[in-house]
């Protein structure tokens, strides 16, 4: 729970418990408890924002203000027990359906962020109810910001609740259970000045999975930015949960992009997923083209000359994991790639057969992936460069690479995370990302990657090959 919520819960509990004790309730100071509770409600609504899970505590605070200091009658005693029940209900709702709190970025830089609406005039949109016209994508960039930043960090989600509603539908929950995630704050300041401390900064592109969205790995994107990377991530239109354009148009996830295999047959299914992964990869390459243009001449003068496009890495999750392998196979600007639960099936045969000649790290959750995907991974890994790594995080599931498990402490019961505690998963993901990209984009000792992978008991190492360590 957030600060004012926690304080309100504690004060309301103190007021309810002491209301059962006449000797205390007759004291003049007792009335200060419900008054303090009322003040906390006001502070909470003004500073943190309303959410329906706290409604029982709003009602309870008002009811406590109406209690009298007299000896409790049987009717008032019943009200006191009712108040205790309301406190239990409100506290349970607030804990089970919290406003997710994101981990603080650990790097030395503040984090800035800005959003772009970009249109690729060279590609036609093939998805959605009315395909045609150029492909449009929304892109967000996170970057090292200066020591002095103005205003407040932006919310995690910037789309007026569309992503929250789509997420509820995706995981099969009533929409009422999820809107509090719109109150989650990031650690990134809007349109802040890029830090002048140590430019130009290496560039990393993130590609989300099927049904993901650009900030589904926000803790990792902010982490990298705080450590001196410029990080870009797109909503891959019609593959994302929802893409909201500046004019209010919404492009929902297009389920026809991945048809049911048993309904369309193996060949049609493979053709469809090949097109999807190719679309994601082309989006990523287009984003890199746009970043190149910004580096040459940013109309807002924010990024001009500050991106080091000789040091470019990609990472992605699931469908995005396969897409970054495809993108790095096709685009020589990519010099290091990391895949999280890489879905390699949609990539072209040449990706698996020829592999990649750049450093690559594949990290998997425990047991994820179809038999066919696992077989292709076994073919793919030996064809990677000499600097290659493959590990598994024990006791995790597919969404443990994202911040989805932070939505509720019941995430494991909903099948959204494995048994490994979220804090430990976050620490492992952060260490792996930083050690890999610091080694291959910043030129630090590549032996640190192996040391990181071998130093965590929860990591099951399948393969570590390092030319630089020989």
N, C-alpha and C positions, 0 to 999 in steps of 0.2 A: 504494500500500500504506500501511497505518497505521504508526504510529511503531515499536512493538515488532516488528511483522512486518519492517519495513525493517531494523531493527537485527539481527534474527535472521538474515536473509538475508546481510547483510554479514559477520557473525561466522562463519557457517557456511562462506561462501566462503573467508574467511581461513584457517579451520581446514583445509579440504580442500586448498587450494593448498599451504599450508606442510607438510602431511603428506607431500607428495611430496619434501620436502627433508630428508634425514636429519639434516643438521647443525643445522637449526632444530628439528626434531621432538625431538631429544635434549635440547634446552634445557628446564630445569625449568618455565619460564614457558609452554611450549606448551600444557600441559594446562589452563591457564587459559582458553584459547579455547573448547573444548567445555563447560567448566564454565560460562563466561559464557553460552554458547548455551543451556544447560539453564535458567539463571536467566531468560533472556529468554523461553523457552517458558512458564515459570510466570507471568511478568509479563503476557505476551500473553494467555494463557488467562484470567487473573484480571481483567485490565483491559480487554481488547478483545473477548474471546469467541472460542470455537472456531469454525473453519470448515474444511470438508473440503479446500479447496484448499491448505491449509498442511500437510496430513498428511505429504507427502514431507519437509518440513523437520523435523517432529516426529521422524520415524523417523531422519532423517539425524543429528540432534542426539544421539540415543541411541547410534547407531552410532559416532559420533566419540568418544564417551566411552570406547568399548571399544578404540580404537586404542592400540597400545603404542609406546613410544619406541624400540624396537629397529629395526635395519636392516630394510627392507621385504622380505619374502619375495615370491615370485611370486604366492602366494595373496593376501597382503595388498595387493600392488600391484593385483591385480584388484579387490579391495574398494575401493581408493582410486579407481580409475576408475569403479567403480559408484557410489561416493559422489558423484563429480562429475556423473554422469548424473542421479542423484536430485536434486541441487541444481538442475540445469537444468530438470528437469521441474517441481519445486515452484515455482521462481521464475516459470516460464512460466504455470503455472496461477494463481498469485497476481496476476500482471499482467493476464492476459486476462480473468479473472473476479474483479475487485476488489470490495471493499466500497466502494460509491460514496461519495464525499466531496462534500458540498454546499457551495456557495460561502457565505462568511460574509456575513450581511446588512450592508449598508453604512451604515445609518442610525444616528442617535444614541441610539436606545432599545434596551434589551434587549427580547426577544420572549417573551411569555407565550402559553400555549395552554390551551384547555379543550374538552371534548367533551360534546355533548348527544345524547340520544335523544328525538326529538320525534315526535309522532303527530298527523296532521291528521285530526280527527274528521269533517271536512266532505267528505272525498274518499275514495272507495273504491279499494282497490288493484285494478288491472286486469291486472297482470302476474304472472308466476310460475306454478308448477304448480297452486297452489290460490288463485286470485284471490278477492278479497272481504275484508271487514274494512277498517278505516281504513288509510290509507297511512302508513307509518313511514319515517323517514329518520334517518340519523346525520349530525350536523353538527359540524364542528370550527371553532373561532374562534381566530384569531391576533391579538394586540393588543400595543400598546406597554406594556412592563412597567417597573416601578420600577428604580432603580439597584441595589438590593439584591435578589438572587434566591437562593433556596435550592435545594439538590439538584442533580441533573443534568438536562440537556436530555432530552426524550422521544425515543424512536426515531422514525424517519421513518414506519414502519408500526406501527400499534397493534393489529393484529388476529390475532396468533398465527400468522402465515404464510399466511393464506388469500389475501391479495392477491398474495403472491409466487407461490404455486402457480397462481393463476388467470392471472397475467401470463405465466408460462412456457407455459401452454397456449395463451394468446392469440397469442403470437409463434411458436409451434411449436417450442419448445425443451424438452428433457427437464427435468423439475422439479429434477433434481439440479444443474443449472447456475445456478440463480437464488437459492437460499435465503440466500446471503450478504447480500442486500439487506436482510434483516431486522436486520442488525447496523448499518445506517446510522443515525447519530445526526442529529437535527435540531439547530437552535440555539434551540429554544423550551422554556421552563421550564413545567412543569405547574402550572396554577392559581395562577400568580404574581399578585401585586397589580398592578392597572393603574397605570401611571405617573400621578402627580398633576401632572406638569409642565405640561401644556397641554390639558386637556380643555375641552369635549367634542371627541371625535375623529371625523373623517369616516368613513363606512362604505363598504366595498366588498364586493360579493358576487361570488364566482367560481363558474362553472358548467363542470364538466368535460365532455369529449366522450363519445361512445359507446365503451364499454369502458374509460373512464378511472376515476378515483377521486378523492376529495376532495383528496388531497395530491400529485397527479401533477405539479403545478406548484409544489412546495413552496418552491423558491428564490424564486419571485416573490411568494408569499404572505408569507413571512418578510421579504422585502425591504420590502414595503409596510407591514407592521406595524412594522418598525424605523424607518420614516420617519413614523410617527404616524398610521397608519390602523388601524381595526378591521376585520378581514377575515374573512368567513365563507364556508365551502365545505361542501357536502353531498355525501355519496355518494347519487347519484340511483338509488334502489333498483331493481334489475333492469336498469338501464342501465349501472350501474357494473360493473367487473370482479367485485367481490364486496362485499357489505355484511354486516358482522358486528355483530349486536345484542348488548347487554350480557348477555342470558341465554344466549348461545352460538349462537343461530340464525344461519344463513348464507343470505342471499339472493343466489344467483349471477346472473350476466348471463343475461337471457332472450333467446335468439337470435330468438324469434318476434316480438319488438318491431320488428325491421327484417327483414321477410320478403324472400326472393329476388324481385327484380322480375320476372324472366322466368318464375317459377313461379306468381305470384299475379296478374299483370297490372298495368298501369300505375295504374289507378284504385285498386285495393286497396293497392298499394305506397304511393301518395301518401297515402291515408287513414291508413295505419299510421304513416308518419313524421310526419304532421301531429299525430297523437295523442302520439307520443313527445316531440316538441319542446314541445307544449303541456303535457305532464306535467313536463318539466324546468322550463319557465317558471313553472308553478304552484308547483313546489317552491321556486323562488327567491323568489317572492312570499310564500310561507308562511314561509320563513326570515326575511324582512324583517319580517313580522308578529310573529314570535317575538322578534326583536331589539328591536322596539318595546316589547313587553311587558317584556323584561329592563330596558330603559332606564327604564321607568316604575317597576318594582318588582322588582328581582332578588332572589329568595329568599336567594341567597348574598351579596348586597350587593356583588358584584364590578363590575357594569356600570351600576348605577342612576345615571342622570343623566350618564353619560360618553359616550354615543353622540350624535353630531350627525346627526339624521335629516333635516335640511334639506340635507345634503350627502351624497348617496348615489350611488355609481357601480356599474356592473356590468361584468364582463368574462368571456369564456368562450372555449373552444377547440372548434372543429369543430361537433358537434351543439350543444355548449354555446354556441358563438358565435352560432348561429341562435337558440337559446333566449333569450339575453340581449337580442337585438333584439326578440323577441316580448314578453319581460317588460317592457322599457322602452317598447314601444308601448302596452302595456296598463296600466302602472302609472306615474302621474305623479310618484311619489316618486323615480324614477330621473332624475338630471339629467345623466349622462354615461355613455357606453357604448363599450367597446372589444371588437372581435372578432378572434380569432386563427384564421386559416383558417376563416372563417365559412361554415358549411353553411346557406345561406339557403333551400334547397328545402323544408324541412319547415315553414317559417313560413306564416302565413295570407297570403292575397293582399293584404290591407290593409297588411301590413307593407311589402311590396315596392312597392305602388302609392302608398301615402300617405307612406312613409318615416317619419322621426323628426324631431322639432323640437328635439332636444338635440344637443350636440356628440358626434360619433361618429368613431371611428378604426378602420379595417379594415386589418389587417396580414396578409399571406399569405406562405406559403413558396413556393418557386420552382416554378411549374407545377402546383400542387395544384388539384384540383377537377374535377368533370365539366363537359362542355360546357354542360349545362343550368344547373348552378350558376353558372358564369361568366357566362352570358347573363343570369341573374336578378340577379347582382351589378351588371352594367352598367345594368340598369333601376333597381336599388335606390339606387345611389350618388347620382345626380342628385336624388333625392327626400329626401336627408338635409338637415340644417340647413346654414346657411351655414358653420358651423364643422365641416368634415368633412375627413377625410384618408384616403388609400388608398395603401399602399406594399407592396412585395414585398421580402423578404430574399433576395438572390441566393444560390444554391448551398445551399439548405436544403430539407428535406423536412418532412412533416406533423408528425412527433414532435419536431422541433427546438424547438417551443414548450413542450415538457415536459422533465422531467429523465430521460426514458428513455434518451437517448444517453449518459448518464453511467454506465449499467450495465456497459459494456464498451468498450474501445478498438476492438473489432471491430464496433461498432454500425453503421457505414456499410456493412460487408459484409453485414450482416443486413437492410439496407434500413430501418434505424431512424433514420438521419440523413443529411443531405447532406454534401457535401465541405467546407463551411465549418467551421473548427475550433469545437468546442463552447464554448470560452471566449469566442470572439468572438460567437457566437450569444447566449450568456447576457448579455453586456454590452449588445448591441443590445436584447434583450427588456427588460432592466431599464431602460435609458435611455428607451425608448418608453413603458413603463408609467408611470414616475415623471413624465416631462415632461407626459404627457397628464393624469393625475389631479391632479398638483400645480397645473396650470393651471386645471382646471375644478372641482375640489373644494376647493382651498385658495386660489384666487383669484390665483395667480401669473400673470405675463405670458404670455398665450397664444401670443405670438410665439415663445416658447421651444420649443413643439411643432414648428413648422415648422423652426426652427433645428436641432433634434435630428434630424429626418427628413432634412434636406438636408445635414447635416454628416457623415453616415455613408456612405462609398462603397459599402458592400454593400447599401444601401437603394435600391431602384428606386422613385422617386416617380411614382405614377400621377395623383394629384390632391391638391392642398392648397388648400382654400378656408377663409379665416378672416375672418369679419365683424369680429372684434376687431382684426385686423391692418390693416384698411382705414382 
